[in-house]
Amino acid sequence: MERTYWMLVSSAENFELSRSRGFDIAGMKSRHGKKAADVRSGDKVIYYLTGVMGFGGVAEVTGESYYSEEPLWGSRKAGEAYPHRFPVTIERVAEPEQYLPAAELVERMAHTKKWPSAHWRLAFQGNVHRLTQADYDLVKQGIEQRGAVAPW
């Protein structure tokens, strides 16, 4: 089965909550049940952080998705628990001062070409996006160049 590359869009605060858990679980909002059902072990994940408009890390999915409403992350929408979850292992993670600004990559990412360059921020709205392997590799390399580490 072919690997899928996912970009999860969330706040830096939620990224740091995931860090405090050891990056063991990633989640999608309730409206993304169909996408979550497509998540498979071996898929790759990019974490895009709103507010800071940058990338915080990359991970690999290590199991199938499941549903849980146990509160783990915050949301502006009351009652949103990111219930579609799947286990992950972080591959590279940046400290807050190392987050990779998306502006450094938007001209080279296939994903952002769907929008006029002046409005690249639109490419990062919404909670979940499928990306190309090239976009994943570009982000991973950029995070590594900023000094992000593998946690092992």
N, C-alpha and C positions, 0 to 999 in steps of 0.2 A: 504494500500500500504506500502511496506517495505521502511524503511529509508535507504538512501545512505550516506556514509561518504566520503567526498571529501578532498583532500589535494591540496591547491592552492599554487603554487610555484611562488614567485616574490621577488623583491628586498626589503631590509629593508626600502629604501626610499619610495617605493610605500605603504608599510605597514603603515609608518608614515603619508603618505598622507591620507590613509583611516582613521587613527586615528583622523586626523584634521577634517574629515567629520563626526566624531562620529560613524564610522564603520557602516554606513547605507547601503552600497552597496558593493558587491564583484563582480569581473569580471573575465572572461576568454578570452583568445586571440581569434582572428578571426577564426583560424583553428579548434577550439573546439566547433563549433556550435552543433554537434550531442550530445556531452556530456552535453552542456548547456541545451539542450532540455530535458534532463533527470533530471535536477535539480527540486526538489519539495519542497514545504513548509514542514518544519520539518526535512529536511536533515541537516547534521552537516558538518562543515567546519573546517579544520586545516590550519593555515597560516604557511608555511615554507618559511624562508627568506634566499635567496641566499647571498653569500658573507659572512654573519655571520654564515651560516650553522646551523641555529637553528630555533626553533618554537617561534612565537610571540603571538599566541592567538588561541582561538577556538570560533566558532560562530554557530548560528542556522539560517537556511534559513527561511524567513518569508513570501515568496511569490514566484510567478512564474518568470521564466527568461524572459528577454526582450532584445531587440537590441537597442543600442545607440552608436553613434560615437562621442558623446560629450567628449572632452579630460578630463580625470580625473587623469590618472596615466601616468608615463613615461615608455618608452620602448627603448631598443637598436635598435629595428627595426623601421625605419621611418614609420610613419603613423599607427602604431599599437595602437589602442585605447582601447583594452580589451572590445570589443563591446558587448559581451554576458554577461549580467548583471542580478543580482538578489538581492532583498533586504535581509539583514541579521540583526540579533541582536547579538552583541558580548556577549559571555558568560564569558570568562576569557581573560584578556589582560595583557601582560607583558610590563614593561618599558624596554627600550633598554638594560640596565644593568642586566635585569632579563631574557632575552631571553634564552630559554632552548636549550643547545647544542644538536644537533641531535646525536652526537657521544655517548652521554650518554644512548641513547635508541636503537641504531641500532641492537644490539645483541638480543633485545627482540621484535622487530617489525616484524610481518609477512611480511610486504611489502618489507623490505630490504633483506629477505632471497632469493630473486630471483637473487641476485648478489653475487659474491665472497666477503667475509667479507673485504678483503683489498680494494675493490672497491665500498664500500657502497655508496659513493657520487653519483654513477650512479642512485641510487634509487630516487634521488631528482632532476633529470634533467627533463625538460619538464614543462609545466604550470599546468597540471591537472592530478591527479591520484585518482582512487577509492581505498579506504582503508577498512579494517575490523573495526567493532565496537571495537574490542580489541585494535587495534592500536590507534583509536581515544581516547579511555579511558586512555590508557597509556600516550599519549601526554597530555591530559587534566590534569591528575593527576600530571604529572611532572611539568607542568606550575603552577599548584596550589601550589606545594611544593616549588617552587622558589619565591613564594610571589605574583604571579599575582592575580589581583583582579577582582571581578565582578564589572561592572561599575555602578551598582545601589546601 
